[in-house]
Amino acid sequence: MADLSQHLLGTDFQSPVLLASGTCGYGQEYADLIPLDEIGGMVTKAVSREPREGNPPHRVAETPGGMINAIGLQNVGLERFRLEKLPWLRENLRVAQVLINVVGHSAEDYGSVVSGLDGEDGFLGYEINVSCPNVKDGTLFGTDPTALSALVTRLRDLTERPLVVKLTPNVPDISLYARICEESGADGLSAINTFPGMLIDVEGRRPVIGNVSGGVSGPAILPMGVYLTWRAASAVSIPVIGIGGIRSGDDALQYILAGASLVQVGTALFVDPASAVQVQAGIADYMERHGVGRLPEIVGGLTLPEPR
Ligand SMILES: Cc1cc2nc3c(=O)[nH]c(=O)nc-3n(C[C@H](O)[C@H](O)[C@H](O)COP(=O)(O)O)c2cc1C
């Protein structure tokens, strides 16, 4: 049997496959659908200091090769997350790892969520979302090198748990932002969040999405995700989590060969909640067929053409 485990962020992941933030709620929503504790882990819906109601409907729509969403970071807020959601994760995810996705309007906001949760059990660390295109200021920190560096430095001082920064694809050179995160104390990176987009209902001559624009995800963004993961992973020595359009073991392997140590499955869960389990089985099958004993042997194992 292929060994799917990975040792990183100071712990063991039994598999490299995680569920992506915003596509699996707080875990409990998926409990009857897939054996959550048999995958690598999950990232919670974003948690902000105060509860957020999110954007007006429609919030999601299908696009060619994917979907567009503008949920607007609706969430129960720090206190309800701590009291009502975290206990379930603590009880039920004994082996699968949990990262908490954190958002804020300001560095103080992010800091309050991290400080407010840090003393609790039941999760590994944080995925810092500086890359949401669907809310005002959602990518402020992810696109401003100075603000990003200050935010990561500030959060680093607040916690010893793993800090993973989720990067936006909407910058000219992702490697610059990857390096800033590493230099400011991040333990890992997630790449990527969604691309801004828009759909128009031509009969009504109106935007389909209540927020007018939203974030595009799903298979359509896979080549961009693979490229940006490769660029980010080539720029840093901290682990990178590859995200974007993954539906199969082969999709995940593209990210792994590009340098991702872990992957996340998001939009595919809306088509089939079991897709993450299938991605995991597909990776194991590939490893067996190619005689790969352990996953780190192929992380970043892409062979590039000789320069001419
Ligand atoms: C409905 C929906 C909600 C999302 N909410 C969040 C969120 O709260 N925080 C975050 O960092 N990313 C969020 N994302 C982005 C995903 O985690 C992921 O980065 C993106 O969808 C690309 O992966 P995919 O193509 O596999 O879906 C959301 C995506 C979708 C489709």
The ligand as a MOL file (V3000), in Angstrom:
LIG
                    3D

  0  0  0     0  0            999 V3000
M  V30 BEGIN CTAB
M  V30 COUNTS 31 33 0 0 0
M  V30 BEGIN ATOM
M  V30 1 C -18.8630 28.6810 -1.9730 0
M  V30 2 C -17.4110 28.9710 -1.6680 0
M  V30 3 C -17.0750 29.5940 -0.4620 0
M  V30 4 C -15.7300 29.8610 -0.1660 0
M  V30 5 N -15.4130 30.4390 1.0250 0
M  V30 6 C -14.1010 30.6420 1.3550 0
M  V30 7 C -13.7290 31.1520 2.6280 0
M  V30 8 O -14.5620 31.4050 3.5000 0
M  V30 9 N -12.3950 31.3520 2.8640 0
M  V30 10 C -11.4230 31.0640 1.9270 0
M  V30 11 O -10.2370 31.2580 2.1940 0
M  V30 12 N -11.7570 30.5440 0.7260 0
M  V30 13 C -13.0540 30.3290 0.4190 0
M  V30 14 N -13.3870 29.7870 -0.8020 0
M  V30 15 C -12.3140 29.4760 -1.7740 0
M  V30 16 C -11.9440 27.9870 -1.7330 0
M  V30 17 O -11.4720 27.5920 -0.4600 0
M  V30 18 C -10.8720 27.6520 -2.8090 0
M  V30 19 O -9.7040 28.3890 -2.5530 0
M  V30 20 C -11.3480 27.9600 -4.2170 0
M  V30 21 O -12.7180 27.6750 -4.3850 0
M  V30 22 C -10.5490 27.2110 -5.2860 0
M  V30 23 O -10.6570 25.8040 -5.1110 0
M  V30 24 P -11.7320 24.8920 -5.9260 0
M  V30 25 O -11.5880 25.2390 -7.3740 0
M  V30 26 O -11.3670 23.4730 -5.6070 0
M  V30 27 O -13.0710 25.2750 -5.3940 0
M  V30 28 C -14.7200 29.5160 -1.1160 0
M  V30 29 C -15.0790 28.9020 -2.3230 0
M  V30 30 C -16.4030 28.6140 -2.6090 0
M  V30 31 C -16.7370 27.9330 -3.9130 0
M  V30 END ATOM
M  V30 BEGIN BOND
M  V30 1 1 1 2
M  V30 2 1 2 3
M  V30 3 2 2 30
M  V30 4 2 3 4
M  V30 5 1 4 5
M  V30 6 1 4 28
M  V30 7 2 5 6
M  V30 8 1 6 7
M  V30 9 1 6 13
M  V30 10 2 7 8
M  V30 11 1 7 9
M  V30 12 1 9 10
M  V30 13 2 10 11
M  V30 14 1 10 12
M  V30 15 2 12 13
M  V30 16 1 13 14
M  V30 17 1 14 15
M  V30 18 1 14 28
M  V30 19 1 15 16
M  V30 20 1 16 17
M  V30 21 1 16 18
M  V30 22 1 18 19
M  V30 23 1 18 20
M  V30 24 1 20 21
M  V30 25 1 20 22
M  V30 26 1 22 23
M  V30 27 1 23 24
M  V30 28 2 24 25
M  V30 29 1 24 26
M  V30 30 1 24 27
M  V30 31 2 28 29
M  V30 32 1 29 30
M  V30 33 1 30 31
M  V30 END BOND
M  V30 END CTAB
M  END
